[in-house]
Amino acid sequence: MNILLIDDEPFSLKLLQRQLRNAGFDRVFGFEYAREALAALQAEDARPDVIICDLQMPDLDGIEMLRHLAQAQFAGGLVLISGEDERVLQTAQRLAHAHQLHVLGALHKPVEPRRLTRLLEQHSSRVPSRNHNPRPSYDAGQVKRALQQNELINFYQPKVDVGRGTVSGVETLVRWLHPTDGLVGPDQFIATAEENGLIDALTKTVLQQALTQMKSWRETGMNFQVAVNISMDNLVNLEFPDWLADSARDAGVQASSLLLEVTESRLMRNRLLVLDILTRLRLKGISLSIDDFGTGFSSLAQLRDLPFDELKIDQSFVHGAWRDPSLRTFFDGSCNIGRQIGLKIVAEGVEDQSDWQFLREVDCDLAQGYFIARPMPAEQLPDWISDWSRHPN
């Protein structure tokens, strides 16, 4: 494993190099200046598998370094180190994730050798291939063709009542069954749809499939709420509430069985129009959830002004909140706000047993995440529910 170490303090740099070599990592290349390290990245024979980078450097600070690594499409592991306070380190880590860099961890200086070694050992068994190809991107024409060819399909992720352990519903998550690229995730085409006037057609396709599936489930005795994500860009047509109510009726589905998760990925363009449409949806019996609360443009003003009846706490405030006082503060604050105005609380991003146990202890209403179940095709859901009911966590 090639390790590139950047630290402008000569003593710290030499100490870390020695500690890593003593731990069995013999290919460690140290640099005091970030610009020299960037130049070394261009050497293909020494392309690092892991970069360990100090945030506070004189010529090019760690945040600038993250930007350059993202532009260079660095696919290896990244460890951030700093003597700054915890909030600065956490913010840098979130920024690295936003740049789609693979962050192994963030450590305070002086670095504890055992913690660093553990991070590197966990990464060593899954070093990205040198021949790794970046994920393809898709233009508006390709997305439009996918809609015309009915290539979009729905997956469903269960939502579980934390107290009872029972399945309360599912969230609908669209996938693109691409004819050559296989299953494509929504992060690769939703933004294109939003930016090119295709999001309305896409959302209606997802809703129609969900309503048809809800009717099929109901006929087999599976009655639960089904959530569908919509963008604020969907809420620009005054006919949308009537279209959705009519579509539910035609599918033989009660409007109260449908929940819309509103994701504001872009700034709201017409607040009055959105308020009009969301209120009419509620009047028709359709439930509304504010998705990814605490991120993007979600705000207390939305909770005050828009008629939501569910609040979904973003996964970035849920996973690990049991051990992180800062995350716990944000999580508790969101829960308290939601409960005080009568909203149901849903925690996203439940990744392990510790997350699940934490939610049970704080009396959260609903939860979803990979620990419970990954998104799955509709035909797999009945067997999963049967298995979950026999072995609830």
C-alpha positions, 0 to 999 in steps of 0.5 A, spaced: 500 500 500 502 506 497 501 512 503 502 519 502 503 523 508 502 531 508 504 535 514 508 541 515 511 540 522 517 536 520 517 532 527 510 530 526 511 528 519 517 524 521 514 521 527 508 518 523 512 516 518 516 512 523 510 509 526 507 507 520 513 503 518 513 500 524 506 498 523 508 494 517 507 500 512 513 500 508 511 505 502 510 511 506 512 518 502 512 524 506 511 531 504 511 538 508 508 542 502 501 540 499 503 543 492 509 538 492 504 532 494 499 534 488 505 534 484 507 527 486 500 525 485 501 525 477 506 520 478 502 513 476 508 509 479 507 512 486 499 513 485 497 513 493 492 508 495 491 512 502 492 520 503 493 522 510 493 530 510 493 535 515 488 541 515 492 546 517 498 548 512 501 554 510 502 553 502 495 550 501 490 548 506 487 542 507 480 544 505 483 547 498 487 540 498 480 536 498 478 541 492 484 539 488 483 531 490 476 531 488 478 535 481 483 529 480 478 524 481 482 521 487 479 514 488 483 512 494 482 513 501 483 519 505 485 520 513 484 527 515 488 530 521 488 536 525 489 540 531 483 544 530 477 543 534 472 537 533 467 542 529 472 544 524 474 537 523 467 534 523 466 540 518 472 538 513 470 531 513 463 532 511 466 537 506 470 531 503 464 526 503 460 532 499 466 532 494 465 524 493 472 522 496 472 516 500 474 518 507 477 513 512 476 517 518 478 524 521 483 524 527 486 529 532 493 531 533 497 528 536 495 522 532 494 516 536 498 510 532 493 505 534 487 508 531 491 510 525 493 503 524 486 500 525 483 505 519 489 503 514 488 496 516 480 496 515 482 499 508 487 495 506 483 489 504 479 493 499 484 498 496 480 500 489 482 497 483 487 501 478 482 500 473 476 503 476 472 507 471 468 513 474 460 512 474 457 514 467 453 521 467 447 521 463 444 527 459 437 530 458 436 526 452 438 519 455 433 520 461 427 522 456 428 516 452 428 512 459 422 515 461 419 513 454 421 506 454 419 505 461 426 503 464 424 506 470 422 501 476 421 502 483 424 499 489 422 499 496 425 500 503 421 498 509 420 503 515 419 500 522 415 502 528 421 502 533 417 501 539 413 495 536 418 493 531 412 492 526 413 494 519 409 501 518 410 502 511 415 503 505 419 508 502 419 508 494 426 509 491 426 509 483 432 506 479 433 506 472 434 499 469 439 501 463 439 497 457 447 497 457 449 500 464 445 495 469 441 498 475 443 506 475 441 509 482 437 516 482 443 520 484 446 519 477 439 522 473 434 526 478 438 532 478 438 532 470 431 531 470 430 537 475 435 541 471 431 539 464 424 540 466 423 532 466 422 531 473 414 532 473 414 526 468 419 522 472 415 523 479 408 521 475 411 515 473 414 513 480 407 515 483 403 511 478 407 505 479 407 505 486 399 506 486 399 500 482 403 496 486 399 498 492 393 495 489 396 489 488 399 489 495 392 490 498 389 485 495 394 480 498 392 483 505 398 488 505 396 494 508 401 500 509 403 507 508 407 508 501 411 514 501 414 517 494 419 522 494 417 529 490 421 535 489 419 542 490 419 542 482 413 538 482 409 543 486 408 548 480 402 545 477 396 547 481 392 541 477 397 536 481 393 535 487 387 533 483 391 529 478 394 525 484 387 524 488 384 521 481 390 517 480 389 514 487 382 513 486 382 510 479 388 505 482 383 503 488 387 506 493 385 510 499 389 517 499 390 516 506 395 510 504 400 515 500 405 519 503 409 524 499 416 526 502 418 533 500 425 534 498 427 541 497 434 540 493 433 547 490 431 553 492 423 554 492 421 558 487 414 560 488 412 559 496 405 561 495 404 556 490 407 551 494 403 552 500 397 552 496 398 545 493 401 542 499 395 544 503 390 541 498 394 535 498 393 534 505 385 536 505 385 530 500 387 526 505 395 525 503 400 525 508 406 530 507 413 529 510 419 533 510 425 529 508 432 530 510 431 535 515 437 539 517 440 539 510 439 542 504 434 548 504 430 545 510 428 550 515 424 552 521 420 556 517 418 550 513 415 547 519 412 553 521 408 555 514 407 548 510 402 543 513 407 537 514 405 531 519 412 527 519 419 529 520 425 525 517 431 526 520 437 526 515 442 520 516 447 524 517 444 526 524 442 519 526 448 514 524 453 514 530 449 519 534 449 514 540 457 516 541 457 523 538 455 528 543 454 533 537 450 529 533 446 527 539 445 534 540 442 535 533 438 529 533 435 531 540 433 538 538 430 536 531 426 530 535 424 536 540 421 541 535 418 535 531 414 533 537 412 539 540 408 541 533 405 534 533 409 531 528 411 523 527 419 522 527 422 518 522 430 516 523 434 515 517 440 512 516 440 506 521 446 502 519 447 498 525 445 495 532 448 500 536 444 505 532 437 501 532 438 500 540 439 508 541 433 509 537 429 505 542 432 508 548 430 515 545 423 513 543 423 515 536 417 513 532 419 510 526 426 508 523 429 506 516 436 504 514 441 498 511 440 495 518 433 494 517 433 493 510 436 495 503 431 497 498 428 491 494 424 490 488 416 489 490 416 482 489 421 481 495 418 485 500 413 479 502 418 474 504 422 480 507 416 482 512 415 475 514 422 474 516 422 480 520 416 478 523 419 472 526 426 475 528 425 482 529 431 486 532 
